[in-house]
């Protein structure tokens, strides 16, 4: 058993098969969630630590948007290595920016860490809680002790600590984001009671599952 993963209660999956412009800050503190008829599609909060303009978060959001109501709230700047730190609480006001996510979606950015994004969204920004938090796709591996420092993994852990199912998605490289997005989408139903941190190694690596 991977001791770091066990101590954090995280399942680490290493799988072979495993997307910008910034507007004016908003002053309103509540984001209205889309209405849902009956059971309806799941509501998924998407964030990352590479910032809202990264290729990875666009690929992830677009893959999830095929079957879910997706809301992106991500750091305005790169917050890699932020771990589960909070900074927004030090400010008297939080500015919320309308931003483009890839070529087809929109979302919000804040001056804060991935943990800030998740915490603020769930505890006040959203009119209704999401069903799940999905973080990523990180441009770089999050394996072993990396999970202690990763803002990507920390965002998922924050979601789980607030009662949400959560997935963190990372790549050992800067290609195949679309593939990783599809894998994350396929795992949404499996993350009902656990927090997953998923990484894609190079194509020459075998498949490993640690838990």
C-alpha positions as CSV (number, residue, x, y, z in Angstrom):
1,X,0.0,0.0,0.0
2,X,1.2,3.5,-0.8
3,X,1.6,5.0,2.7
4,X,1.1,8.6,1.6
5,X,-2.1,7.7,-0.2
6,X,-3.3,5.7,2.8
7,X,-2.6,8.5,5.2
8,X,-4.6,11.0,3.2
9,X,-7.4,8.6,2.4
10,X,-6.7,9.0,-1.3
11,X,-6.8,6.3,-3.9
12,X,-3.9,6.8,-6.4
13,X,-4.6,5.4,-9.8
14,X,-1.8,5.3,-12.5
15,X,-3.6,4.5,-15.7
16,X,-2.3,4.1,-19.2
17,X,-5.5,5.5,-20.8
18,X,-5.8,7.5,-18.9
19,X,-9.2,22.9,-22.1
20,X,-9.3,33.3,-22.2
21,X,-9.8,36.2,-21.6
22,X,-10.5,37.9,-18.3
23,X,-13.4,40.2,-17.9
24,X,-14.4,42.7,-15.2
25,X,-14.8,41.6,-11.6
26,X,-18.3,40.8,-10.4
27,X,-19.5,42.2,-7.1
28,X,-22.4,39.8,-6.6
29,X,-21.4,37.0,-4.2
30,X,-23.9,34.3,-5.3
31,X,-23.8,32.3,-8.6
32,X,-27.2,30.9,-9.5
33,X,-27.1,27.2,-10.3
34,X,-29.1,26.1,-13.3
35,X,-32.5,24.6,-12.5
36,X,-32.8,20.9,-12.6
37,X,-35.9,19.0,-13.6
38,X,-36.4,15.8,-11.6
39,X,-33.2,13.9,-11.0
40,X,-31.5,15.8,-13.9
41,X,-27.8,15.8,-14.8
42,X,-25.2,15.9,-12.0
43,X,-23.8,19.3,-11.1
44,X,-20.0,19.3,-11.2
45,X,-17.7,21.9,-9.8
46,X,-14.5,22.0,-11.8
47,X,-11.2,23.7,-10.7
48,X,-7.5,23.2,-11.0
49,X,-4.1,24.7,-9.8
50,X,-2.7,25.6,-13.2
51,X,-5.2,28.5,-13.6
52,X,-8.4,29.0,-15.6
53,X,-6.6,29.5,-18.9
54,X,-4.8,26.1,-18.9
55,X,-5.5,23.5,-21.6
56,X,-6.2,20.9,-19.0
57,X,-9.1,22.5,-17.3
58,X,-10.8,23.2,-20.7
59,X,-10.4,19.6,-21.8
60,X,-11.8,18.4,-18.5
61,X,-14.8,20.8,-18.4
62,X,-15.7,20.0,-22.0
63,X,-15.7,16.2,-21.4
64,X,-17.9,16.6,-18.3
65,X,-20.2,19.0,-20.0
66,X,-21.4,16.3,-22.4
67,X,-23.5,14.8,-19.6
68,X,-23.4,17.2,-16.6
69,X,-24.1,20.8,-15.6
70,X,-20.5,22.1,-15.2
71,X,-19.4,25.2,-13.3
72,X,-15.8,26.2,-13.5
73,X,-14.3,28.3,-10.7
74,X,-10.5,28.3,-10.9
75,X,-7.5,30.4,-9.8
76,X,-6.9,33.5,-11.9
77,X,-3.1,32.7,-11.9
78,X,-1.1,29.5,-11.7
79,X,-1.3,28.2,-8.1
80,X,0.8,25.0,-8.5
81,X,2.1,23.7,-5.2
82,X,-0.4,25.6,-3.1
83,X,-1.4,22.4,-1.3
84,X,-4.6,22.9,0.8
85,X,-3.8,26.5,1.7
86,X,-6.3,29.3,2.0
87,X,-5.6,32.9,1.1
88,X,-9.0,34.5,0.2
89,X,-9.9,34.8,3.9
90,X,-7.3,37.5,4.3
91,X,-9.1,39.8,2.0
92,X,-12.1,41.9,2.8
93,X,-13.7,41.4,-0.6
94,X,-13.4,38.6,-3.2
95,X,-13.4,39.6,-6.9
96,X,-15.1,37.1,-9.2
97,X,-14.1,37.4,-12.9
98,X,-16.0,36.1,-15.9
99,X,-13.6,34.1,-18.0
100,X,-13.6,31.9,-21.1
101,X,-12.8,28.3,-20.6
102,X,-11.3,27.0,-23.8
103,X,-13.2,27.7,-27.0
104,X,-16.7,26.7,-26.0
105,X,-17.3,27.3,-22.3
106,X,-17.3,30.1,-19.7
107,X,-16.6,30.1,-16.0
108,X,-15.2,32.2,-13.2
109,X,-11.8,33.0,-11.8
110,X,-10.7,34.3,-8.4
111,X,-7.5,35.6,-6.8
112,X,-7.0,32.6,-4.7
113,X,-5.8,29.0,-4.4
114,X,-7.6,25.9,-5.6
115,X,-8.8,25.2,-2.1
116,X,-10.2,28.8,-1.9
117,X,-12.1,28.1,-5.1
118,X,-13.8,25.0,-3.8
119,X,-14.4,26.3,-0.3
120,X,-15.9,29.6,-1.4
121,X,-18.0,27.9,-4.1
122,X,-19.5,25.3,-1.7
123,X,-19.9,27.5,1.3
124,X,-21.3,30.6,-0.3
125,X,-20.8,31.4,-4.0
126,X,-23.2,28.8,-5.3
127,X,-27.0,29.0,-4.8
128,X,-27.0,25.2,-4.6
129,X,-24.2,22.7,-3.7
130,X,-22.6,20.7,-6.5
131,X,-22.8,16.9,-6.5
132,X,-19.1,16.5,-7.1
133,X,-15.8,18.3,-7.4
134,X,-13.4,17.4,-10.2
135,X,-10.0,19.0,-10.2
136,X,-7.5,19.2,-13.1
137,X,-6.3,18.2,-15.5
138,X,-2.9,19.0,-14.1
139,X,0.0,19.4,-16.5
140,X,2.4,17.1,-14.6
141,X,2.4,14.0,-12.4
142,X,1.0,14.0,-8.9
143,X,2.5,10.8,-7.4
144,X,3.9,9.8,-4.0
145,X,4.7,12.8,-1.9
146,X,3.5,15.1,-4.6
147,X,0.0,14.7,-3.2
148,X,1.1,16.6,-0.1
149,X,1.9,19.7,-2.2
150,X,-0.4,19.5,-5.2
151,X,-3.1,22.1,-5.4
152,X,-4.9,19.8,-7.8
153,X,-5.2,17.1,-5.3
154,X,-5.9,19.6,-2.5
155,X,-8.9,20.9,-4.3
156,X,-10.4,17.4,-4.4
157,X,-9.5,16.9,-0.8
158,X,-11.3,20.1,0.2
159,X,-14.4,19.0,-1.7
160,X,-14.3,15.7,0.1
161,X,-13.9,17.4,3.5
162,X,-17.1,19.4,2.7
163,X,-19.0,16.3,1.9
164,X,-18.6,16.1,-1.9
165,X,-17.4,13.2,-4.0
166,X,-14.2,14.3,-5.7
167,X,-11.7,13.4,-8.4
168,X,-8.2,14.9,-9.1
169,X,-6.8,14.3,-12.6
170,X,-3.2,14.7,-13.5
171,X,-0.9,14.0,-16.5
172,X,2.7,12.9,-16.6
173,X,3.3,15.4,-19.5
174,X,1.5,18.0,-21.5
175,X,-0.3,16.0,-24.1
176,X,-3.4,13.8,-24.3
177,X,-5.6,16.1,-22.3
178,X,-8.7,15.1,-24.2
179,X,-8.1,11.4,-23.4
180,X,-7.6,12.2,-19.7
181,X,-10.8,14.2,-19.8
182,X,-12.7,11.3,-21.1
183,X,-11.3,9.0,-18.5
184,X,-12.2,11.5,-15.7
185,X,-15.8,11.6,-17.1
186,X,-16.0,7.8,-17.1
187,X,-15.0,7.7,-13.5
188,X,-17.6,10.2,-12.2
189,X,-20.0,7.4,-11.2
190,X,-17.3,5.5,-9.3
191,X,-16.4,8.4,-7.0
192,X,-19.5,8.3,-4.8
193,X,-17.7,7.5,-1.6
194,X,-13.9,8.1,-2.3
195,X,-11.5,10.8,-3.4
196,X,-9.6,9.7,-6.5
197,X,-6.3,11.1,-7.7
198,X,-5.6,9.9,-11.2
199,X,-2.4,10.2,-13.2
200,X,-1.4,9.2,-16.7
201,X,2.3,8.0,-17.0
202,X,4.2,7.8,-20.2
203,X,3.0,5.3,-22.8
204,X,5.9,2.9,-21.9
205,X,4.8,2.5,-18.3
206,X,2.7,-0.5,-17.2
207,X,-0.7,-0.1,-15.5
208,X,-0.6,0.3,-11.7
209,X,-3.4,0.7,-9.1
210,X,-2.5,1.7,-5.6
211,X,-4.9,1.9,-2.7
